[in-house]
Amino acid sequence: MLYYSEVVNTPMCAVTGLPHGPALRRALEELVAGTSSAHWLMLMRIDRIEYINSHYGREEGDETLHRIARIISRTAHSDELYRADGPLFALLFAGDVPAALAMAERIRKSVAESQELIEPLSVSIGLVEGLDADSATALEEIAQSRLQIARRRGGNTVCAVSYSDDDTPYSSAVILVVDPEVDALGVLIRELEAKGFSVMTATDGLEALQMISQFAPDVVISELTVPKLSGFELRARLRQSEELAAIPFVLLSHRRTDELVRQAASLRILHYHQKPVSVVMVAELVKNLAGPRLVDDGAGCV
């Protein structure tokens, strides 16, 4: 639901009270054209917001968005804060490079240290100067790319640079392996790391859900029989979020029956393999699944 500012007829977000939609697009176009008083775009995403929504409900999730919008606005002392898509905020502001980095750090700390939130939360930040792009779309893409880098570094991080040509194609990609006997998958993990992937591990489904919400890995590899949340239950939870549902999900298990295959298909699990499985085959599958996401995110762009 939207409401409109009576002064300038600007669409406002009913959850946060911030302008969004066309207002943000106009502001970005003015920033790139040099007709704005702002010099920088800061794109911020709330880390672990999916965890808040799933554990406390959508109403508390909306309240969290509202509170964080208030924290950012108070810290930035700016009326050019916008609500972007989902748990994203965009701030346009002026200043030189040291001032821009200092602003980003103040906002990061103000959210991380806030006592106003139901649980400690943080934001990942992508920072880009308007002069670095020749269109609003290109500016957004660079900011999104840097935001993804910040998230892959563990969240609660500011990124103001893009990857260089010296990085390997998969140096920015994160793979999450979920298995109660993760030590038994050492050969697979080493194979993935040899290809340049960063590998995280979780031994139960709830831990995996929290890690996925915070780090947004490029591929999830899960055992079916996982404590607290099974592989199927984990996948079902991820499908409640449009963003997390898009993460490729690979199921590896000693259990594989026709009924389980049908259940996997109902959850749109397209890759279900029975152990023991070739680690080379799995690693090549992960390369194919992660590759398009890296291109889409622009994580390898300069």
Secondary structure, 3 states (H helix, E strand, C coil): CEEECCCCCCEEECCCCCEECHHHHHHHHHHHHCCCCCCEEEEEEECCHHHHHHHHCHHHHHHHHHHHHHHHHHHHCCCCEEECCCCEEEEEECCCHHHHHHHHHHHHHHHHCCCCCCCCCCEEEEEEEHHHCCCHHHHHHHHHHHHHHHHHCCCCCEECCCCCCCCCCCCCCEEEEECCCHHHHHHHHHHHHHCCCEEEEECCHHHHHHHHHHHCCCEEEEECCCCCCCHHHHHHHHCCCHHHHCCCEEEEECCCCHHHHHHHHHCCCCEEEECCCCHHHHHHHHHHHHHHHHHHHCCCCC
